[in-house]
Amino acid sequence: MEQSVVKSEVEQALLALCEPALEPLSLSALDLECRPGASTKVRLFIERLGTGPAIGFADCEAASTALGPVFDTAPVLSNSYELEVSSPGVDRHLRLSSHFASAVGESVRLKLLAAKEGFGANIAGTLEAADGGVLVVNVDGRYCKLALTEVARANVVWTAARAARPGKNSPRKGSPKKAPLARTGHEGAKELKE
C-alpha cells in the first residue's frame, strides 16, 4: 500500500469506499477531509484517472451522485453528513507518496502533526525530494527532512512562475469546480449555500 499523509480512521474508511464508486466514472479520490460534528462535513477532491480534460462541474456532480448511496450506508457516518465534491484547484492537495514525487521542484505548504525543531508546525518552501516516504523541503535555504507520516496536510502552492510553465503542472483558469449538490446523509440532496 502506498504511503500517505496521516488521515483519521474515518477519513481512511471513507477514502476506501470512494475508489470502487469512482473508478467506473474514470475518477479517483485525490484527498478527503472530514470534520465531525452534529452534521459531519466531508470534502472530497477528485482527479481524473489517466488523461483527459480537467475536472468539471459534471464530474463533481456525477461523483456526488455515485457516492451518496455508499456514504448513506457507511457505518463510519452514523450522523447526518454533508458531502462536497471539488476539483483539485490550483493549490492541489498532496496525500500519497506518488503525489509528492510528482510535485518535486514545486512550492509546497505542509502542516505537521507536531512542530519540527527550527521549522515549526507549518512549513512552506520548495519540495526538493520525495523518496521512500521521506520528504526534503528547502525553506529559505535551510533543508527540512521529514517523514510523510509527520504530515497532517499538504498542498502545492500556486505561484506566477508555475502558471507560466507549459504542461501538466500548469493550473487552469478559474476556481475549483464544486458539485451543485451537497448530499445530506439519510435526507437526500440539498442545494449548497455559498
C-alpha positions, 0 to 999 in steps of 0.5 A: 500500500502506498504511503500517505499523509496521516488521515483519521480512521474515518477519513481512511474508511471513507477514502476506501469506499470512494475508489470502487464508486469512482473508478467506473466514472474514470475518477479517483479520490485525490484527498478527503477531509472530514470534520465531525460534528452534529452534521459531519462535513466531508470534502472530497477532491477528485482527479481524473484517472489517466488523461483527459480534460480537467475536472468539471462541474459534471464530474463533481456532480456525477461523483456526488451522485455515485457516492451518496448511496455508499456514504448513506450506508457507511457505518463510519457516518452514523450522523447526518453528513454533508458531502462536497465534491471539488476539483483539485484547484490550483493549490492541489492537495498532496496525500500519497507518496506518488503525489509528492514525487510528482510535485518535486521542484514545486512550492509546497505548504505542509502542516505537521502533526507536531512542530519540527525543531527550527521549522515549526508546525507549518512549513512552506518552501520548495519540495526538493525530494520525495523518496521512500516516504521521506520528504526534503523541503528547502525553506529559505535555504535551510533543508527540512527532512521529514517523514510523510507520516509527520504530515497532517496536510499538504498542498502545492502552492500556486505561484506566477512562475508555475502558471507560466510553465507549459504542461501538466503542472500548469493550473487552469483558469478559474476556481475549483469546480464544486458539485451543485449538490451537497448530499445530506446523509439519510435526507437526500440532496440539498442545494449548497449555500455559498 
